[in-house]
Every structure is written in structure tokens, then in C-alpha cells.
Amino acid sequence: MRKYLQTAIVAAAIAVMPSAAHAMRTASIVSFTANQSGPNLTYTDNGSSGWTLTTATPKNVLVSLEDFDGNFVSGVAAQLSFTGTGTGFAMNTAGNLWTQMFTGGSVSFTAVNAVTIGSRSIAAGGNILTLNFSGGDLSAAVPGTSGNALVSIPGDGFSNVSSGFIDFPPVTLTDFSISLGNVSPGFSIGSGGLGTQSNARFTNFTARGSGDFTAAVPEPQTWAMLVLGFGLVGFARRRQLRTIAA
């Protein structure tokens, strides 16, 4: 009878979890635009060691924040620090679209002044959002200038995520994207030459980036179902351990 009960509990917990995973709310929790004249990102081909897309020094941006309690604040002054690295060459993915893959990097937004959103306050110099990432890509139409380039990093590549205004979990980041504008001197392909994937990378450029992070959180009833599911599994495990001990 005990064994049947344990099996039934675990089966019920497993049945709860997949259905709960689909009921999610999504929002753009951090959006930013350039707040200083000139570029805020620099692309450098480092030769045999690969390439980087980075803020040479943290650059001021204007940030909008949204939490999952209906609170929203815009015009927040922040410093953006972004570093992305890659080792591979450019791939001609479609037509005149070229793509280079990131191996990893980091992103952080630091509050310039104190900011309050809902019941949370972040002090000047505090952490709005910080994380590491792996994967993602930089894509651009070549030849080209502004408005035709995108940095895209999927949420499953994020790690060490922390924030002063939102909690991870239950919130889960789903995507980060940066649109590159005011590209100078424009997009072109380096040593491999246009039309070949052999030893070709973008040539050095500067750009003004703006973008956003999207995130998802379970609906309240979904979060309760997930907690119930984990609780049922724990309950079954404790019963099993007591039975073994006896």
C-alpha cells in the first residue's frame, strides 16, 4: 500500500509540472537606449585569438524597468558594461546576411542614481541587472550601415543572473537583443573577402546599441502548482527514506 501511495504521489507531481510550465507571463524587464553622443560599442578583430564586441569603458544609457507586479519606471540613468567574445569566422547565412557566433561574455547595468520600482530600491552604484552568457550571435547585412545589425542571445545561455529589483527564480530570462545603429565605417568582411566563409570576419567598427531583455514568470496559480509538485516529490522521498530506515 505504501509503495502504491508513493508511486501515485510522484505520478501526480510529474503530471502537475508540465502543465504548469506553459502558463507563463512575459515582459521586457530591462530596455535601454544610448544616452551619450557617439558610439557605446566597439567591434575588434583580434586576429588569431578571435574577436570582441565590447564597451571599452562603461557607457551611460537610459533604462526602462518593468517588474511582474505591474510596476514600471523609465528614464533611469545607468552604466552599461558589455563584453562578448567569439573565435569563429563569419558565415554567409542567407543572401547578404552574415553571422558570427559568440562563445561567451557578460552584461551589467549599474544605477547612476538611486531608483525605486514598486517596493524595491536600488542605491546609486547598485546592480540593476548582471549576468554571464554563452552562445548567441552577431548578424549584419554586408555591405551595410545602421539599422541592419542585431546581437541576439537566447536565455538558455545565461548564468550567474542577479538583479536589485527582480528575483531569479521565479523570473526566468528568455532573450537579450541589441540593435546596432550609427555603425562606422559600416559593415564589411575582412581577410576572407566577400562571398567566402574562409577566414572572414567583420572589419572593425563602432556602433550605438539599444536593446532589451525579455523574461517570463509563472502565473500565480502556476507557481503554486509548481510548489505543490516539488512538495509532493519531497513528501514521497521522505516517506521512502523512513521506510528504508525502518
C-alpha positions in Angstrom: 0.0 0.0 0.0 2.8 2.4 0.9 4.6 1.7 -2.3 1.4 2.3 -4.3 0.9 5.6 -2.4 4.4 6.8 -3.1 4.1 6.0 -6.8 0.8 7.8 -7.0 2.2 10.9 -5.4 5.2 11.1 -7.6 3.0 10.5 -10.7 0.7 13.3 -9.6 3.6 15.7 -9.1 5.1 14.9 -12.5 1.7 15.4 -14.1 1.4 18.9 -12.5 4.8 20.2 -13.6 4.5 20.1 -17.5 1.1 21.8 -17.5 2.4 24.5 -15.1 5.4 25.2 -17.3 3.2 26.5 -20.1 1.3 29.2 -18.2 3.9 32.0 -18.2 3.7 35.8 -18.4 6.4 37.6 -20.4 7.7 41.1 -20.3 10.5 43.3 -21.3 12.1 43.8 -17.9 15.1 45.9 -19.0 15.1 48.1 -22.1 17.9 50.6 -22.8 18.8 53.3 -25.3 22.0 55.2 -25.8 22.3 58.4 -23.6 25.6 59.8 -24.8 26.8 61.1 -28.1 29.0 58.8 -30.1 29.2 55.0 -30.0 28.8 52.8 -27.0 30.0 49.6 -28.5 33.2 48.7 -30.4 33.9 45.6 -32.5 37.5 44.5 -32.8 39.0 41.7 -34.9 41.9 40.4 -32.8 43.3 38.1 -35.4 44.1 34.5 -34.4 42.6 34.9 -31.0 39.2 35.8 -32.4 37.1 39.0 -32.0 35.3 41.1 -29.4 32.3 43.3 -29.2 32.6 45.5 -26.1 32.1 48.7 -24.3 35.7 49.9 -23.9 34.5 51.7 -20.7 31.0 51.5 -19.1 28.8 53.9 -21.1 25.7 55.8 -19.9 22.4 54.6 -21.2 18.8 55.3 -20.3 16.9 52.3 -19.0 13.3 51.4 -18.5 12.4 48.8 -15.9 9.3 46.6 -15.5 8.6 44.0 -12.8 5.9 41.4 -12.7 3.8 43.3 -10.1 2.7 46.0 -12.6 5.4 48.5 -11.7 7.2 50.4 -14.4 9.8 53.2 -14.4 11.6 54.8 -17.4 14.4 57.3 -17.9 16.7 55.6 -15.4 20.3 56.6 -15.9 22.6 53.5 -15.9 26.0 52.4 -16.9 26.1 49.6 -19.5 29.1 47.2 -19.5 29.1 44.6 -22.2 31.7 42.2 -23.4 31.2 39.5 -25.9 33.8 37.3 -27.5 34.0 34.9 -30.4 36.6 32.8 -32.1 34.9 31.6 -35.3 34.6 33.2 -38.7 31.7 34.8 -40.4 29.1 32.6 -42.0 27.0 33.7 -45.0 23.6 32.5 -43.7 21.2 34.0 -46.4 21.6 36.4 -49.2 23.8 39.2 -48.0 23.3 38.3 -44.3 26.5 37.3 -42.4 26.6 35.9 -38.9 29.3 35.4 -36.3 28.8 33.3 -33.2 29.7 34.4 -29.6 31.5 32.0 -27.4 30.5 33.9 -24.3 30.6 37.2 -22.4 29.0 39.3 -19.7 26.5 42.2 -19.3 25.8 44.6 -16.5 23.7 47.6 -15.8 24.6 49.8 -12.8 22.4 52.5 -11.5 23.9 56.0 -11.7 21.4 57.4 -9.2 19.1 55.7 -6.7 16.0 54.3 -8.2 12.8 52.8 -6.8 10.4 50.5 -8.6 7.5 49.2 -6.6 8.7 48.1 -3.2 12.4 47.7 -4.4 15.1 50.4 -4.2 18.4 50.3 -5.9 21.1 52.6 -4.5 23.4 54.7 -6.7 26.0 52.3 -7.9 23.7 49.3 -7.3 23.1 46.4 -9.6 20.1 46.7 -11.9 21.0 43.5 -13.8 24.1 41.5 -14.1 24.8 38.1 -15.9 27.2 36.0 -17.9 26.2 34.4 -21.2 27.3 31.7 -23.6 26.3 31.4 -27.2 24.3 33.9 -29.2 25.3 35.7 -32.4 26.0 39.0 -34.2 24.3 39.3 -37.6 24.5 42.0 -40.2 23.8 42.7 -43.8 27.0 43.2 -45.7 27.8 45.7 -47.0 25.7 47.9 -44.8 25.4 50.6 -42.2 22.9 51.3 -39.4 19.6 49.5 -38.9 20.6 46.2 -40.3 22.5 44.5 -37.5 21.4 42.6 -34.4 23.0 40.9 -31.4 20.8 38.1 -30.2 21.5 36.0 -27.1 19.0 33.3 -26.0 18.0 32.9 -22.4 19.2 29.3 -22.1 22.8 30.7 -22.4 22.5 32.9 -19.3 24.2 32.2 -15.9 25.0 34.0 -12.6 22.0 36.2 -13.1 21.4 38.8 -10.3 19.3 41.9 -10.0 18.4 44.5 -7.4 14.7 44.8 -8.5 13.6 41.3 -9.5 14.1 37.8 -8.3 15.5 34.9 -10.2 13.7 32.5 -9.8 10.7 32.6 -10.2 11.6 35.0 -13.1 13.5 33.5 -16.0 15.2 35.5 -18.7 14.2 34.4 -22.2 16.2 36.6 -24.6 18.5 39.6 -24.9 18.9 41.6 -28.1 20.8 44.7 -29.1 20.1 46.6 -32.3 23.2 48.3 -33.7 22.9 51.8 -35.3 25.2 54.5 -36.4 27.7 51.9 -37.5 31.0 53.4 -38.6 32.6 52.9 -41.1 29.9 50.3 -42.0 29.8 46.6 -42.2 32.2 44.8 -44.4 34.0 41.4 -44.4 37.7 41.2 -43.7 40.6 39.0 -44.9 38.5 36.2 -46.3 36.7 38.5 -48.7 33.1 38.9 -49.5 31.4 35.8 -50.9 33.6 33.3 -49.0 33.4 31.9 -45.4 37.2 31.1 -45.3 39.0 33.2 -42.6 36.4 36.0 -43.0 35.2 38.3 -40.1 33.6 41.7 -39.9 36.1 44.5 -40.1 36.5 46.8 -37.1 33.6 49.2 -36.4 31.9 51.3 -33.7 28.1 51.5 -33.1 25.4 52.8 -30.9 23.5 49.9 -29.3 20.0 49.8 -27.9 18.1 46.7 -26.8 16.1 44.8 -24.2 15.9 41.8 -22.0 12.7 39.8 -22.1 11.7 37.5 -19.2 9.0 35.1 -18.1 7.4 34.3 -14.8 4.8 31.6 -13.9 1.3 32.9 -13.4 0.4 32.9 -9.7 -1.7 29.7 -9.9 1.1 28.1 -12.0 3.7 28.9 -9.4 1.5 27.4 -6.7 1.2 24.3 -8.8 5.0 24.0 -9.3 5.5 24.4 -5.5 2.9 21.7 -4.9 4.6 19.4 -7.4 8.0 19.9 -5.8 6.4 19.4 -2.3 4.8 16.1 -3.4 8.0 14.8 -4.7 9.8 15.8 -1.4 7.0 14.2 0.6 7.3 10.9 -1.3 11.1 11.0 -0.9 10.8 11.5 2.9 8.4 8.6 3.2 10.7 6.4 1.2 13.7 7.2 3.5 11.6 6.5 6.6 10.6 3.1 5.2 14.2 2.2 4.4 15.4 3.3 7.9 12.7 1.1 9.4 
